[in-house]
Amino acid sequence: MVENEFHQMLVERFCMNKATDTELAIFFQLLKEGKLDELMSDSMKKKAGIEALPENENKKPGRVVTIATWQWTRGLTAVILLSVIVVAWLLYASPAAQVRSEQYVAVKHTPTNDAAPGTSKATLTLGNGNTIVLDSANNGTLARQGDVKIVNKNGRLVYNDPTNETGNELVYNEMETQRGGQYQLVLADGSRVWLNASSSIRFPTVFKGTERVVEITGEVYFEVTKNTAMPFKVIINAAAGKCGEIEVLGTHFNIKAYSNEAAVTSTLLEGSIKLTNSINTLSKQVILTSGQQARLNAQGVIKVEDNADVEEAIAWKNGMFQFNKASIEVIMRQMERWYDVDVEYQGSKPAGNYRGEISRNVNASEMLKVLQAGGIRFKIEGRKIIVMP
């Protein structure tokens, strides 16, 4: 849908009294900016009662701030619509931080002064120390370790042990993503793993004994194959001094354990997990059930939230940025990891919290245009994003 078509749709839905709150917010903002003048006839204005609208209708604190973003591509013979991303951002701020039309300043960038989104790429370190660069183009059988065949296909690495001949030696591999990368992994027991940017997992090529143990850093999503005889354990940040451990039988959960975040966050989508604190004896352990989220801070205190926003927790795994009352620092840390950029703040950091979602497949400049709806100004200089007051 091109811009003119979208504007026409907004006018029609407004006049038919069918516009949603989100569409109304866009409509009033475009109307104030004069972008609907050519489409709005006198009869439409009279029918919609636009002249009677208070001038400060969308300047109230907490008013919905909405932006619609589209991506499209032209093929050789036809225009193919790839995606429509409707992004809703709600600004929770004081009147001084309210959004006004004059604050919509274009992100300063050029086609070569931007940051592309991350891709499926990682590094695999084998038990013998050899490393293999992984990407979605490097498909096929990469290596064999004993009877285990390691196959890479379209951004997913699969460990396959068809003979179940595990031998006596336990061999560990490690997968690591840098900033701007993500990858998927299928362990020998069939458990599925997603690594976000700047993350790692250390795991055995096959599981033996009475338990299945892996070690992680960063952010990792698990779908664990159930095996009551061999519980699955995740050790968090072992190399930097283990801060916690999660034990499961079969479940789906997300762990966010970046060193620059205030707490280790575990979010449970399905099943149950036991989170054990390894820092001290405070809040030694908790058992989570579906829909709960636990936060383990640096002091060893565990706080559990019921009815957590699980969609927000795993949005990255589904190819989205999604925020629910997030500060600008939280948002920009995600941008640093995904776009492989550094963030610098000039002056005081913008206040307020934001809610919304947008595809992770857009360039950094497109993401910043969305944030500008909240009155925040940015500029891009090389691999640096500067947040301005």
N, C-alpha and C positions, 0 to 999 in steps of 0.2 A: 504494500500500500504506500503510495507516494504521499508527500506532505499535503498537497491540495485535496486529495481524496480523504485523508484523515480529517482535515478541517471541515470538509463538507459533511462527513459522518457526524462529527461533533455537533454541528449546527442542527442537523436533522434530528438527532436524538434529544437535543435540548428542546427544540420546538415541539416535539412529540411527548415531552415530559417523561422520557425514558432513560435519561442520562443517569449514570451511577454517580456516587459522591466523587470518585476518582475522575470521571469524565467531566463533571461540573468544575472541579478545581482547574483542570486543564483549560476548559472553555473560558472561564472567567479571566485566567491569566493571559490567554491569547487575545481575548477581547480588549483587555487593558493595553496590550502591546500594539493594538491596531492591526493584527494579522488576520482578522476575520471581516474587515470592512467590506471587501469586495463580495463576500459571500452573504453578508447579512443585508437583506432587503428591508425596506421600511415596514413591510407587513410582518416579516419575521420578528423584527424588534418589538412591534406592537403586541404580537401574539405572545412572545416570551416575556414581555414586561421588563426588558433589560433596562430601560431608562429609569425605572423605579428602584433599581438595585442600589443599596448603600454603597458609597464610594469605597469604603474600607471593608467591604464584604470579606475579602480573603487576606486580611492583615491581622486576623486574630491569633493570639498565641495558640499553638497546637494545631493550626489549620493544616490541612493536607497539602503537601507540596508534591506535585506529580510531574513526571516526565515520561514521554513515550519515545522509545528508541527502536529503530528498525535497521535491519541489515538485509541487503539484497545483492544479487549478482546477476549478470546478464550472460546467457549462454550464446552459442553461435547462432541459434535459430529462434530462441525464445527467451523471455524474461522469466527466471525461475525464482520464486519467492522462497528463500531459505528459512528465514525465521522472523518472528514478530516478538519483540521483547517489550512488554509493558512494565515499566518500572515505577513503583510507588514509594515515595520517600516521605515520611512524616517527621517534621522537625519539632522537637520539644525544646524550646528555648525561650528566653526572655524577650519582651517586645523589641529590645535593641538588636536582637539577632534575627528578627523576622525577615522573611524573604521579600524583596521588592524587585520590580522589573529591572531597575538600573543595575542590579547586582549580577545580572546574567552576562558575565564577561567571558569571551571565548578563551579556552585553555590555549596558552601560547605554546605552539609546537609547529614543527614542519614535518613532512612525510618521513624525513630521516631523523627527526628529533622526537621520537615517540618510543614506546615500548610495546612489543608484541606480546600476546598472552603466552603462558607456558604451554609446553607440549609433553607428550609421553616420552620421557627420557630418564635414564638412571644408570648407575654403575653397579655391576655385580662382581663381588670378590669371592673367588672360589676358595676351597679349603687349602689349596696349595699356594695361595697368595696371588695367583694370576687374576687379572681383572678383565672384564668384558664390558664394553660400552653398549648399553641397551637403548634402542629407539624403535619406533613403530615400523621402520623400514627394514630392520635387521631381523627378518623372520627365518624360522627353520630351527633345526637342532643345533644348539650352541656348544654343548659339551655333554660328556658322560662322566658320572662319578660312581664307580662301581656299577650296579645295575640300574642306577637312576639316570634317566634321560632328561636333560634340561632343554625345553622347547620354548622358543620365543615366537609369539604371533600377535601382531597388531596391538602392541602396548601391554601385553600380558605374558608373564613368564610362568611356565607350568613345569612342576617337578613330577615326574611319572616313574613309579617303581612297579612295573607290571609283574615282576616275578616274586615280589615280596622277600627277596633275598637280601636281608639288611646287613649281613656280616657282623663283625664284632666292633668295628671302629665307628664312632659317632663323628661325622664330618659336618662342620658348620660352614654355611655360606652367609654372605651379607649383601643386602641390596640397599643402595643409598641414592636418594634424590638430592639435587642441589636446588637452589632458588630457580624458579622457572621450569621445574620438572615435576612429573608425577608418574606413577607406574602401578600396575596390578601384578599380583602374584598368586599362584595356586600352589599351596604346600602339598607335600607328599600324601597327607591324609585327606586331601580334598578341600581343606579350609581355604577360603578366599580372603585375600588381603589387598587393600588399596592404600598406597602411600601418597600422602600429600607432598607438596614442595618442602625441601629442607628436612627430610625425614629419613629414617633408616630402620631396618629390621635385620636381626641376626637370628638364624634359624638352622636346624639340622636338615640335611638332605632327606633323611627319613626319621621317623619317630620310633623310639624303642623304649622299653622299660615301662614304668608305671605312670608316667606323665609326659605331656608334650609342652616343652618350654621354648619360648622365643623372647627376644629382647628388642625393645623399640625405643626410638627417640622421635621427637616431632609429633606429627599427627598421622594416625593410622586407623583405618576402619576394618573391622573383622566380621566375617561370617564363618563361624566355627562349626566344623562337622562334629556332630554329637558322638561321643564315645565315653560312656560312663566308666569304663574300666581304665581309661587313660585321660584324666582331666587335662585341660588346656590352661597353661599359665603364661601370662604376659608380664615380664619384668620391665619396669619403666625407668629409663635413663640409667642403666646399669653402669656405663662407662664413667659417668659423672658422679657416681655415688647413688646407688639405688634409692629412689624416693617412694616407690610403691610397687605393688604387685596385684595383678588381677587374676582370679581363678574362675574358670567357666567349665561347663560341660558341653553345651551347645547353644550358641546364642549369636546375636548381631549387636555390635556395640562399636562406639567410636572413642578413641583416646586422643586428647590434645595435650601434648606435654612439651611445648616449646620452651626453651630456656628464658626467652624474653617475655613470656606471659606470666601473669601474677599467680596462677595456680595450674595444677594438672586437672584437666576436666575429663571425666568419664561419663558418657551418655549411653544409656541402654535402650535399644529399640525392641529387642525381643529376648525372652528367656530370663535368666538371672545371673548376676556376677557378684563376686566378693572382692571388694577393694581393701587391701591391707596397707596401712601406713608404715613405711620403713624408716621414717625420719626420727620419730620418738614414740612415746607411749600414749600421746594424746589421740583421742578418737582412733583407737587402734585399728578397727576395721568396721566396714559397713557392708550390708548385702543390699544390692539394688535390684529392683524389679522393673518391668517394662515401663518406659516413659519417665524414669527417674534420671537425674543427673547428679553426680558427686563432684565437688571441687576440693582438692587437696592443696592447701597453701604451703608456703615455705616453712611455716611454723609447725606443720604437722597436723593442723586442724582440718577435719573433713566436714563439709557442709553438704547436705542432700536437699535437692529441689525436686518436689513432686510435679508431675505434669510439665516436664521440661519441653522446650521447643526443639524436638528431635530433628525436625526438618532443617532448622538453622544449623544444627550441629553437623549434619551430613550433606549440606548443600554443596560443599566443595567436591564431594565424591560424585554428585549428580551434575557437575558442570556449571554450578551457579555460585555467585556471591549472594549471601542472604544475611541480613542483619535485623536484629530486633532490639531496639533501644541501645544501639552500640555507639560508643564514643568515637571521635575521629581517630584517636590513637589505635583503637582496635581495628578499624577499617584499614588504616594505612599500613599496619603491620602485615595484614593479609596481602595488600598490594605489593609490599616489598618482597614477600616470598614468591608470589605468583608471577610478577613481572620482572623479577631480578633487578630491582631498582633500590636506591637509597632515598630515604625521606628526610627532608630538612624543614624545620619550622622556623619561620621568621616572625619574631615578636611572640606574643602570647598565643597559645594553642586555642583554636576555636572551641567554644563551649557548645553544649547541646548534645542530644542523642538522636540517632537516626534509625529508621526502619525501612527496609526495601530489599529488592533483589534485582540482579542483572546477570546476564550470561558471563561466564569467565572467558568466553571466546572473543571478546572485544578487546581492542587496543586500550592501553592505559589512558589515552586522551579521552576516549569515549566514556570510560568509567568516571573520569574526573568531571566530565560535563554533567553527569548525573548528580555528583556531589555538589556542584556549583548551584544547584537549585536550592540548597540550604544556605546560600550566601557565602560560601567558602571560596576563596580565590586560590588558584594554583598556577604554576608555570613549570614546564619541563625543560631541563637543561641536561642534555646527554642522557646519562643513566640516573639522573637525580630528579625527584619531584619536590618542588618547593611549595610549602603550604604558607600562604600569606594571610595576614590579619585583614 
